[in-house]
Amino acid sequence: MSLEFLEPVEDKVVSIIAVHPQQVLGNRLKIHTQTMGFPELKDVQIAFFGVEESRNAHYPVSKYEITAFRKELYQLYPGNWSHEIADLGNLPSGDTPEDTYYALKEICAYLRQINIIPVVIGGSQDLTVALYQSFEGTNQWVNIVSVDNRFDFSQEEDLISGRSYMSKIIMEDPTRLQNYTNIGYQTYLIAQEELDLMDKLFFEAMRLGQVLDEVEQTEPYFREANIVSFDMKCLSGLADGTYHLGMPNGIDSRTVCALARYAGISDKVNTLGLFDLPNSAVFHKLLAQIFWYFNEGYHCRYDEHPVPVSQGFKRYTVPMSDRELVFFKSNKSERWWIELTNENYLDNKSKSSTLLSCTHQDYLNACNDILPDRWWKATKRG
């Protein structure tokens, strides 16, 4: 079984739970330990594990960083959650990075097969390739949302690395990638050729400034995602140098927790990666809180996928100068969707429609005869 790749959490790490109050999250987790072995996964909805692979990482990762994260997580208090969470231990580095990718792919595929969301913690963001490959054989299109200050395309490298992993995903034949969205890119870190490629492929992106000013505008992108991948190099460097390898501009701690909550609340997100972890005491606390907010979002899921527009939704038809658009608003979550209609002009009887998540602002723009950018790009991707 693929879970045999995972090594248990050391007993001395688990023992720290005893010094905390009974109500802490550590006492709620099902933990893969040296003494007790692998936990029963029945009723588990979310399972996390560390990855020690760092040969392509910007920040070297070791058991220490993942252990420090665990110590911070175990002492947090859970929300009013009804779902079960498991700590499956660590995936050690394989003989080669490709060995690690294979093991990671197998683990994620197996966990989703038994309806558990895998959360991968540690390693470099090129491990997103393994998360993507874990969908092989599912016959479904895959949407990736990457929270990152770069696009991670490369025009010159064939090597899978934290700077080129998206090139491998895009060039795969046949491809299962439906859409790629970048959240938080910084233009001065992006080559013009990469911007041109994003436009050519009709992929989507939000600049850092817009994310910081209007974080709620990111929610529809997460609503369409299957995989969410965080590159922690996107975080801003603190003035006191705590993130000594961080960027002077970047996503702040409050915003990254909000993004994690949006990822959790999405009914479609079923794989999460938290990569390139800085080594600092403050960051270990932040990482535990990011995972906490993902679980808080999961607890608040609305069960609106597939979108049940036949009940509990209001339909809005917007006549524009050159077309007519149809929007739906949920009475329960107050979220918005826009209808995409595909017509086969060789057979006028062949017509189908799907729904694309959007914002209230997209509806208001359509009312003012402004075509929503998300709708246009989605129709171009086909």
N, C-alpha and C positions, 0 to 999 in steps of 0.2 A: 504494500500500500504506500502511496506517495508520502503520507504523514510520517513514515519511518525515517525520512530524511531529517526530521526535526530533533534537536537535542533538548533535554529538559532544562527548566530553570533550576539553578542551583538552590539547594535547601537553605543555605545561609541567606540567600536573597529573600526567599519566601518567609523565612523566620521573622523578618522585620515587621510583618503584619501584626504580630502578637503584641507589639508595643503601642499599637494604635487602637482607638475605640472600636467596638464591635461593628459599628455601622459603616465603617469605611469600605471603599470599593474593593479593596484587596480581599475582604471576606466574602464578597459576592462573586468573585471570579472562579471559574473552573480552570485550574492551573496544571500544566504538565510539569511534574516535579520529579526529582531523582527518587524520592521515597515512594510516592503514590503512583508514579507512572502516568500514562496518558489518560486524560479525563474522559468521561462519558460525554459525547457531543449531542445527545438527544436534547432537543429544545434550545440549543445554542443558535443564536442568530448572527452574531458577530464574533470573529476569532482573529486575534492579532498574533504576529510572531516577528521576531527580529531577524534581520539578514546581515551577516558579517562580511559580505562581499564588498570590497572597497578598492579593487585594482583599477577601476576607472573612475573613482570618486574624487571630487574636489577636496572634500574633507575626509581623511582616513577615519574609518569606523571600526570599532572593536566592541567586545562584550561590555566594556566599561560604559560606553555611551548608552547602550540599550539597557544595561542594568540600572544606570542612573535614572533613566526614564521610568523604568518599572517602580523604583523606590518612590518616585514622585507620584506616579499614578495610583499605586496601592493605597496611599494615604488620603486621596480625595474622597469626598462623599458623593455617592451616586445621586442622580435625580430620581424622580418618581417613575423609574423605568420598570417595565414589565418584561423586557427581553433579557436573555442570558448572554453572557460574554465569556469567552475563553481566552486564556493566555497559553499558546501552544509551544512556547519556548523559542529556540533560535535555529535558523538554518545556517550551518557553517559554510565557509567558502569551499567550493569544489576544487578539483585539481586545476581546472581552468575556469575562466569566467563563464564559458559556454556550459560547463557542467552545472554551475549555479543557476543559470538561466533555465536549463532544462528542469531541474528540481523545483524551482519556483513556479514554472509553468504548470507542472503536474499537480503541485499542492493547490494552487489557486483553482484549477479546473475541477479538482475533486471536491473542494469545499463548496464551490457554487453548485455542484451537482447535488449535494445534500442540503442545499438552500442555506448556506452559511456565507456571509460576506467576509472575504479575506481582507485583512488590513496588514500591509507590509511595511515594516518600520526599519529604516536603515539601508545602507548601500547607496549606490549612485542612481541617478534618475534614468540611466540607460536600462535599468531593470524594468522600466515601463514596457520595453519590447516583450519581455517574458509575460507580463500581465496581458498584453494584447494577444500574444500567441496562445495564451490559455483558452481563448475563445475558438480555437481550431475545432472543427467538427460540430460546431453549434448551429451552423447555417444561419447566422444572424449578422446584421450590420453592426459595427461597433463605433461608438462615439467616444472620443477622448477629450477631456478637459485637463489642461496642464496649467497649474499656477506656477508661473516662472517668469523671470525677467528677460528671458530669451526664447526664441522659437525652437532652438536646437535642431536646425537644419544644417547641413554641410554640403558644399559644392565640391569639396576636394578630398574628403576622407571617406574611406570605405569602412574603417574601424568603427564598431559600435562603441560609443562613449557618451558621456554626459553632454557632449556638444553635437552629436550627430545621430542620436538614436531615432529621431523622427524620420530621417532620410530612409532608414531601413524599412520602417513601417510603410511609408508612402510608396516605395519602389517595389514592395512585395507583390507578386503576381501568382494567383489572383489576389486582389486586395479585399479585405473585409471592412476597411475603414470608410465610414460614411462621412464623418466630419471630425475635424480637429479644431479645438478652441483654445486660445491662449489667454490667460487672465493675468494682467499685471506687467506686460512687456514694457521695456524702456528703450525708446527709439535709438538712443546713442549706443546701445549694445547690439543693434540689429543691422546687418548688412542690407543694402538696398535690394540685392538679389533675393534675399529672404522675404522681404516685404512684397516684392513682385511675385514670388512663388505663392505666397498666401493669397494674393489677389487672383492669380491664375487658377488656383484650385478652389476658390470661393470658400476658403476657410475663414474663421471668425477670430477676432481678437479685441481685447480691451486694454488701453494704455493704463499705466500705473495711476496717473492722475485721476482718470475717470473712476477707477476702482476705489481710490481713497475718498473721492468726493461723493460717489453714488454707489456704495457697495451693494445696495439692494438691486441694482440693475444687472448684477451678475447672476442672480437666482435662476432666470430662465435657461441660461447656458448649462448650469448644473442639472436642471430638470431633464435635459436630453441626454446626459452623459451615462455611459456604462462604466467607464474607468475614469477616476479622478487621481491625478498625479501631482503631488506637491514637491517642488524643488525648494528646499529651505534656504538656498542662496538668494531667493527673492526677498528675504527679510531685510529690513533696514538695519544699518549698524547703529547701535546706541551711542550716545554722546560719551558715556563713560567707558566705551570700548569693550563692553561685556561680550558683544558679538565681534570679536577681534578680527574676524575674517569677513564680516558682513559688508554690505554696500552702503554708501552714504545716503542713498535714496532707496526706498523699497517699501514693502508692505509692513505695516506696524502690527503689533501683537493683537490688538483688538480686532483689526480687520481680518487677520488670518483665522482667528477663531470664528468670526462670522461666516467666512467662506467655508470652513469645515462644517458648520451647522447647515449651510445650504446644501452641501454635498450629502450630509446625512438625511436631510428631509426629502431628497429626491427619491421617488419611488423606483427609478431606473438604475441608480448607482448601485452596483454590486461588487465593485473592486476598488480599493483605496490604497495608494502608495504614498508614504511620507519618507522622502529621500534627502541625501546630502545633509546630514545632521551636524550642525556646529557643536563643538565640545565646550560647553560652558554650563555652569550650574543654573543660571537663569533660563537658558534655552531648554534644559531638561524639564524644568517646571512648565515652560510654555508648551512643549511637546505633549506633556501629559494633559494640559488643558485643551489643546487642539483635539486630541483623541476624545476627551470628555465631551466637547461640543459636537463632534460627529455623532456620538451616541445620543446626545440630547436631541439632535435633529432627527435621527432614526426613530426615536420615541414619538416624535411629532408628525410622522408621515401621515399623509391624508388618504392613501390608498386610491389615488386618482390616475393610475396607469394600469390598463389602457383607460383613456379618458371617457368616463360614462356620461356623454353629453345628453343621453336620452332622459336623464333625470338629474335634478339638482344643478342645472346649468342654464344660464341665460344666453340667448343667441342674438347677436347684433350684426345686421347687414349694413355695410358701408358702401354706398355708391361713390366711385371715384370718376375722374374724367375719362379714363381709358379702361376701367375694369370695375368689378364689384368684389369686395373682400368680405369674408364672413369671420366673425370673432365669437369666441365663447368665453364666458366668465363663470367660474365656480361659485356657487352660493356658500359652500363650506370654507374653502381656502381663500376666496376672492382673487385667485390667480387667473391669468388670461392665456388663451390659446388662439392661434389663427389657423384657418383652414387652408391646406394645400391641395389643389385639385390637379390630378394627372389625367389627361385625356389622350386616348389613342385615336389619332385622326384618320387612321386607316379603317377604323371601325367605330362609327359614331356611337355605338351602343356600349363601347368599352370606356368606362369612366370610374375613377376611384379617387378617394380623398383621404388625407391623413391630417393630423393636427400637429402644429409646431408651437412650442411654448413661446410666449412673448410677454411684454409688459403692458401696463395700462397706457404708457406713453406711446407705444406702437399703435394702439387703437386711436388715441387722440391725434397722432400724426396722420393716420389714414383719413380721419374725419376732416383734416385740413388739406387733403389731396396730396399727402406726402407718403410715398410707398415705403413701407417698413424694410429696412436693410436686411433683416433676418429672413423675411419672406423672399426677397429677391435672390439672396445667395442660396437659399434652400432650393428654389426652383431651378437654379443654374446647376446645382450639384446633381439634381435629378433623383 
